């Protein structure tokens, strides 16, 4: 389970219901909820997301 900082509880906690998503600028992030108070937690991960591979065309 990923760990993040809850602003409401002011403590580091494990993120429950974590979902990895890609932000508009292409960076990866994890979004979920605080197990104690239910506040939305958001953690930005390092590195950029890999762009999807272009579809290959059959050689003719």
HELIX and SHEET records of a PDB file:
SHEET    1   A 4 UNK A   3  UNK A   6  0                                        
SHEET    2   A 4 UNK A  11  UNK A  22 -1                                        
SHEET    3   A 4 UNK A  27  UNK A  34 -1                                        
SHEET    4   A 4 UNK A  40  UNK A  48 -1                                        
END                                                                             
